[in-house]
């Protein structure tokens, strides 16, 4: 755990359950009624975590009556910044909104229990926060007596080429949520790590479920951690991340359809925009470009994620062979070149062929 300062652990089955457990624990420990999450965040797919998430407004349709004690704060995306602001100024604005605007105009500081943050905003588009933003949240939480909860379900256990995403920022949260990679995909296993005083004497914060902390899940988790150490998985992920960095860095200048590349280790995103010839089209938007690039990637053996946004998101295996990794980037760049050269844009996904490499 970061700084070896989160010795208490409670087991859950999935990341979604672990998020709900962390929020419940925070509310009960602080005896307060509100939590803060961020725009574009994704913390799970249950009713509770859908309400905590700030993914898009469409995701909350028909569930408005359940949208209770959650305040959504702005997140400093690196694109679509308010007019006249630099990214650094936007970061400062978002921190000001959290520190001053919310307590003064939305919820009193003394009724907020926690702030929930992803070290890399994954499902929302692989947006990478600056160190100043994460450190600023830590400072604001300390000032107001709020708990800082790091949702590391996706970013944890090497995804960012550090054991934990928070390690990049040298910030220790009050609670850390873990899942996904914990058991190597063999058996469900997730949980929440925190300090003694938060979980040790908090009888109201009951958690866990029938299959939480099963012997199979725990055995898989122990073996996964053993393999991480034995095979130096984090070191290998760092090498792959450096290859990716060198490969993606020139793309914004080389290709007009690439508006931004983002990376935190092996959490990677490429944002696209319409070519100039289609910029004024009513038929297409930027997401069509991303889907078409993803279409060509998929047809040539590389699987990536593109939802309805204009970003292709990539999460390659941490232990991927270096030659396979380089080949995948060849396919990705070929797909970009094909679309750049005037390929017809597609609006939907093709069927997934066999023999693809997950990326």
C-alpha positions as CSV (number, residue, x, y, z in Angstrom):
1,X,0.0,0.0,0.0
2,X,1.2,3.6,-0.6
3,X,3.6,4.6,2.1
4,X,2.7,1.4,4.0
5,X,0.1,3.6,5.9
6,X,-3.1,1.8,5.0
7,X,-2.9,-1.5,7.0
8,X,-6.6,-2.3,7.3
9,X,-8.3,-4.1,4.5
10,X,-11.9,-5.1,3.9
11,X,-12.8,-7.6,1.2
12,X,-15.4,-7.2,-1.5
13,X,-16.2,-9.2,-4.7
14,X,-16.0,-6.5,-7.3
15,X,-14.7,-3.0,-7.7
16,X,-18.2,-1.7,-7.7
17,X,-18.9,-3.2,-4.3
18,X,-15.6,-1.9,-3.0
19,X,-16.5,1.7,-4.1
20,X,-19.8,1.4,-2.3
21,X,-18.1,0.0,0.8
22,X,-15.5,2.8,0.8
23,X,-18.1,5.5,0.5
24,X,-20.3,3.9,3.2
25,X,-17.3,3.6,5.5
26,X,-16.4,7.2,5.0
27,X,-19.9,8.5,5.7
28,X,-20.2,6.4,8.9
29,X,-16.7,7.4,10.1
30,X,-17.2,11.1,9.5
31,X,-20.9,11.1,10.4
32,X,-21.6,13.3,7.4
33,X,-24.0,12.9,4.5
34,X,-22.2,14.0,1.3
35,X,-19.4,12.9,-0.9
36,X,-17.8,14.7,-3.8
37,X,-16.9,13.0,-7.1
38,X,-15.8,14.5,-10.4
39,X,-17.2,15.0,-13.9
40,X,-16.4,12.2,-16.3
41,X,-15.6,9.8,-13.4
42,X,-16.7,6.2,-13.5
43,X,-16.9,4.2,-10.2
44,X,-19.1,1.3,-11.1
45,X,-22.3,0.1,-12.7
46,X,-24.6,-0.6,-9.7
47,X,-27.3,1.9,-8.8
48,X,-25.2,3.4,-6.0
49,X,-22.0,3.8,-8.0
50,X,-23.9,5.1,-11.0
51,X,-25.1,7.9,-8.8
52,X,-21.5,8.5,-7.5
53,X,-20.0,8.5,-11.0
54,X,-20.1,11.7,-13.1
55,X,-19.8,9.9,-16.4
56,X,-22.4,11.6,-18.6
57,X,-25.9,12.9,-18.1
58,X,-27.4,10.1,-20.2
59,X,-26.2,7.5,-17.7
60,X,-28.5,9.0,-15.0
61,X,-31.7,9.0,-17.1
62,X,-34.6,7.4,-15.2
63,X,-32.6,7.2,-12.0
64,X,-32.9,10.9,-11.0
65,X,-34.8,10.1,-7.7
66,X,-31.8,8.2,-6.4
67,X,-29.3,11.0,-7.2
68,X,-28.9,12.1,-3.6
69,X,-26.0,13.1,-1.5
70,X,-23.3,13.3,-4.2
71,X,-21.8,16.6,-5.4
72,X,-20.2,16.6,-8.8
73,X,-17.1,18.8,-9.2
74,X,-15.5,19.9,-12.4
75,X,-12.5,17.9,-13.6
76,X,-9.6,19.7,-15.4
77,X,-9.6,17.9,-18.7
78,X,-6.8,18.8,-21.0
79,X,-9.1,19.4,-24.0
80,X,-12.3,21.5,-24.3
81,X,-11.0,24.0,-21.7
82,X,-13.2,27.1,-21.0
83,X,-12.3,29.9,-23.4
84,X,-9.3,32.0,-22.5
85,X,-8.0,29.6,-19.9
86,X,-4.7,27.7,-20.0
87,X,-4.7,24.2,-18.6
88,X,-2.9,25.4,-15.5
89,X,-5.5,28.0,-14.9
90,X,-8.3,25.5,-15.3
91,X,-6.6,23.2,-12.8
92,X,-6.6,26.1,-10.3
93,X,-10.2,26.9,-11.1
94,X,-11.3,23.3,-10.4
95,X,-9.4,23.3,-7.1
96,X,-11.0,26.6,-6.2
97,X,-14.4,25.2,-7.0
98,X,-13.7,22.2,-4.7
99,X,-12.2,24.3,-1.9
100,X,-14.5,27.4,-1.9
101,X,-17.5,27.2,-4.2
102,X,-18.9,23.8,-3.0
103,X,-18.7,24.6,0.7
104,X,-20.0,28.1,0.3
105,X,-22.9,27.5,-2.2
106,X,-23.7,23.8,-2.4
107,X,-23.0,21.8,0.8
108,X,-21.4,23.1,4.1
109,X,-17.9,21.8,4.6
110,X,-18.8,20.0,7.8
111,X,-21.4,17.9,6.0
112,X,-19.0,16.5,3.4
113,X,-17.3,13.2,4.3
114,X,-15.0,12.4,1.4
115,X,-13.7,13.2,-2.0
116,X,-13.5,10.3,-4.5
117,X,-10.9,10.6,-7.2
118,X,-9.3,8.3,-9.8
119,X,-5.5,8.8,-10.3
120,X,-6.2,8.5,-14.0
121,X,-9.7,9.2,-15.2
122,X,-10.1,6.0,-17.1
123,X,-13.6,5.1,-18.4
124,X,-14.3,8.8,-18.9
125,X,-11.6,9.0,-21.6
126,X,-8.2,8.2,-20.0
127,X,-7.7,11.8,-18.8
128,X,-4.5,12.3,-16.8
129,X,-4.6,14.7,-13.9
130,X,-1.6,16.9,-13.1
131,X,0.4,16.5,-10.0
132,X,-0.8,19.9,-8.8
133,X,-4.4,18.8,-9.1
134,X,-3.9,15.6,-7.0
135,X,-1.7,17.3,-4.5
136,X,-4.2,20.1,-4.3
137,X,-7.1,17.7,-3.5
138,X,-5.0,16.2,-0.7
139,X,-4.4,19.7,0.7
140,X,-8.0,20.7,0.5
141,X,-9.2,17.4,2.1
142,X,-6.8,18.0,5.0
143,X,-8.0,21.6,5.4
144,X,-11.7,20.7,5.6
145,X,-11.4,17.3,7.4
146,X,-12.6,15.3,4.4
147,X,-11.3,11.8,3.6
148,X,-9.5,11.4,0.2
149,X,-10.6,8.2,-1.4
150,X,-8.5,6.9,-4.3
151,X,-10.4,4.6,-6.7
152,X,-7.5,2.4,-8.0
153,X,-9.8,-0.4,-9.3
154,X,-8.4,0.2,-12.8
155,X,-5.3,2.2,-12.2
156,X,-3.9,0.0,-9.4
157,X,-1.5,-2.9,-9.5
158,X,0.8,-1.7,-12.3
159,X,-1.6,-0.3,-14.9
160,X,0.2,3.1,-14.7
161,X,3.7,1.4,-14.6
162,X,3.7,2.1,-10.8
163,X,2.2,-0.3,-8.3
164,X,-0.5,2.4,-7.6
165,X,-1.5,5.4,-9.6
166,X,-1.2,7.6,-6.6
167,X,2.5,6.7,-6.5
168,X,3.1,9.0,-9.4
169,X,2.0,12.0,-7.3
170,X,3.7,11.0,-4.0
171,X,0.3,11.4,-2.4
172,X,-1.1,9.0,0.2
173,X,-5.0,8.8,0.3
174,X,-7.0,8.0,3.4
175,X,-8.7,5.1,1.6
176,X,-7.6,3.1,-1.5
177,X,-10.0,0.9,-3.5
178,X,-8.6,-2.1,-5.4
179,X,-10.0,-4.7,-7.7
180,X,-9.6,-6.0,-11.3
181,X,-5.9,-7.1,-11.5
182,X,-5.8,-8.2,-7.8
183,X,-6.6,-11.8,-8.6
184,X,-5.2,-12.0,-12.1
185,X,-8.7,-12.4,-13.6
186,X,-9.0,-15.9,-12.1
187,X,-11.5,-15.3,-9.4
188,X,-13.4,-12.2,-8.2
189,X,-11.5,-10.3,-5.5
190,X,-11.6,-6.6,-4.5
191,X,-11.5,-4.5,-1.4
192,X,-10.7,-1.3,0.4
193,X,-7.5,-0.4,2.3
194,X,-7.5,2.3,4.9
195,X,-6.2,3.3,8.3
196,X,-6.9,1.7,11.6
197,X,-9.0,4.5,13.0
198,X,-11.2,4.6,10.0
199,X,-12.1,0.9,9.8
200,X,-11.0,-0.6,13.1
201,X,-13.6,1.0,15.3
202,X,-16.5,1.8,12.9
203,X,-19.3,-0.5,13.8
204,X,-21.8,1.3,11.6
205,X,-19.7,0.6,8.4
206,X,-20.7,-3.0,7.9
207,X,-19.4,-4.4,4.6
208,X,-18.6,-7.6,2.8
209,X,-20.9,-10.1,1.1
210,X,-21.3,-13.8,0.7
211,X,-18.4,-14.3,-1.8
212,X,-16.2,-11.5,-0.5
213,X,-12.7,-12.8,0.4
214,X,-13.3,-16.4,-0.8
215,X,-10.3,-18.8,-0.4
216,X,-10.1,-19.1,-4.2
217,X,-10.0,-15.3,-4.7
218,X,-7.5,-14.8,-2.0
219,X,-5.3,-17.6,-3.3
220,X,-5.4,-16.1,-6.8
221,X,-4.5,-12.7,-5.3
222,X,-1.5,-14.1,-3.4
223,X,-0.3,-15.9,-6.5
224,X,-0.8,-12.8,-8.6
225,X,1.3,-10.7,-6.2
226,X,4.0,-13.4,-6.2
227,X,4.1,-13.3,-10.0
228,X,4.3,-9.5,-10.0
229,X,7.4,-9.8,-7.8
230,X,9.0,-12.9,-9.5
231,X,8.6,-11.6,-13.0
232,X,9.3,-8.0,-12.3
233,X,6.0,-7.0,-13.9
234,X,6.1,-3.4,-12.9
235,X,9.6,-3.0,-14.4
236,X,8.4,-4.6,-17.6
237,X,5.4,-2.3,-17.7
238,X,7.8,0.7,-17.4
239,X,9.7,-0.5,-20.5
240,X,6.5,-0.9,-22.5
241,X,5.3,2.6,-21.3
242,X,8.5,4.2,-22.5
243,X,8.1,2.5,-25.9
244,X,4.5,3.8,-26.1
245,X,5.6,7.3,-25.1
246,X,8.2,7.6,-27.8
247,X,5.8,6.2,-30.4
248,X,2.8,8.4,-29.6
249,X,4.5,11.7,-28.9
250,X,4.9,12.8,-32.5
251,X,1.3,11.9,-33.6
252,X,-0.3,15.2,-32.9
253,X,2.1,17.0,-35.2
254,X,2.1,14.2,-37.9
255,X,-1.6,13.6,-38.2
256,X,-4.3,16.3,-38.4
257,X,-7.0,14.0,-37.0
258,X,-5.0,13.4,-33.8
259,X,-5.8,16.2,-31.3
260,X,-4.1,14.7,-28.3
261,X,-2.3,11.7,-26.9
262,X,-2.4,10.9,-23.2
263,X,-0.5,8.4,-21.1
264,X,0.0,7.4,-17.5
265,X,2.1,4.3,-17.9
266,X,0.0,1.8,-19.7
267,X,-3.2,3.7,-19.3
268,X,-3.3,5.4,-22.7
269,X,-5.7,7.5,-24.8
270,X,-5.8,9.1,-28.2
271,X,-8.3,11.9,-28.9
272,X,-9.4,12.5,-32.5
273,X,-11.1,15.3,-34.4
274,X,-12.7,15.6,-37.8
275,X,-10.4,16.4,-40.7
276,X,-10.7,19.9,-42.1
277,X,-12.7,18.7,-45.0
278,X,-15.5,17.5,-42.7
279,X,-15.2,20.0,-39.9
280,X,-18.5,21.7,-40.9
281,X,-20.4,18.5,-41.6
282,X,-23.7,17.9,-39.9
283,X,-23.5,14.2,-40.6
284,X,-20.3,13.5,-38.6
285,X,-18.7,14.4,-35.3
286,X,-15.3,13.7,-33.8
287,X,-16.4,10.3,-32.4
288,X,-16.8,9.0,-35.9
289,X,-13.1,9.4,-36.5
290,X,-12.2,7.6,-33.3
291,X,-14.6,4.7,-34.1
292,X,-13.2,4.4,-37.6
293,X,-9.6,4.3,-36.3
294,X,-10.7,1.7,-33.8
295,X,-12.5,-0.2,-36.7
296,X,-9.3,-0.5,-38.7
297,X,-7.3,-1.5,-35.6
298,X,-9.8,-4.3,-34.8
299,X,-9.8,-5.6,-38.4
300,X,-6.0,-5.9,-38.3
301,X,-5.8,-7.6,-34.9
302,X,-5.7,-5.0,-32.2
303,X,-8.7,-4.6,-29.8
304,X,-9.1,-1.2,-28.1
305,X,-12.0,0.6,-26.5
306,X,-14.0,3.4,-28.1
307,X,-17.4,4.2,-26.6
308,X,-19.4,7.2,-27.7
309,X,-16.6,9.7,-27.1
310,X,-13.9,10.8,-29.5
311,X,-11.2,8.9,-27.8
312,X,-9.7,5.5,-28.3
313,X,-8.7,4.0,-25.0
314,X,-6.0,1.4,-24.6
315,X,-5.1,-0.9,-21.7
316,X,-2.5,-3.5,-22.9
317,X,-1.4,-6.4,-20.8
318,X,1.4,-5.5,-18.4
319,X,3.4,-8.6,-19.3
320,X,2.9,-8.3,-23.1
321,X,5.8,-9.4,-25.2
322,X,7.8,-6.4,-26.4
323,X,7.7,-7.4,-30.0
324,X,3.9,-7.9,-29.9
325,X,3.6,-4.5,-28.2
326,X,5.6,-2.8,-31.0
327,X,3.6,-4.7,-33.7
328,X,0.4,-3.4,-32.1
329,X,1.6,0.1,-32.3
330,X,2.4,-0.4,-36.0
331,X,-1.2,-1.5,-36.5
332,X,-2.5,1.5,-34.6
333,X,-0.5,4.0,-36.6
334,X,-1.5,2.3,-39.8
335,X,-5.1,2.7,-38.8
336,X,-4.5,6.4,-38.2
337,X,-2.8,6.9,-41.5
338,X,-5.7,5.1,-43.3
339,X,-8.3,7.4,-41.8
340,X,-6.1,10.5,-42.2
341,X,-5.9,9.7,-45.9
342,X,-9.6,10.0,-46.4
343,X,-11.2,6.6,-45.5
344,X,-15.0,6.6,-45.2
345,X,-16.0,7.1,-41.6
346,X,-18.1,4.5,-39.8
347,X,-20.6,5.0,-37.1
348,X,-20.8,1.6,-35.5
349,X,-18.5,-1.2,-34.4
350,X,-17.7,-4.2,-36.6
351,X,-18.0,-7.7,-35.3
352,X,-14.9,-8.7,-33.3
353,X,-12.8,-11.1,-35.4
354,X,-10.8,-13.9,-33.9
355,X,-7.2,-13.7,-33.1
356,X,-7.1,-10.1,-31.9
357,X,-4.6,-8.7,-29.4
358,X,-6.2,-6.9,-26.5
359,X,-4.8,-3.4,-26.2
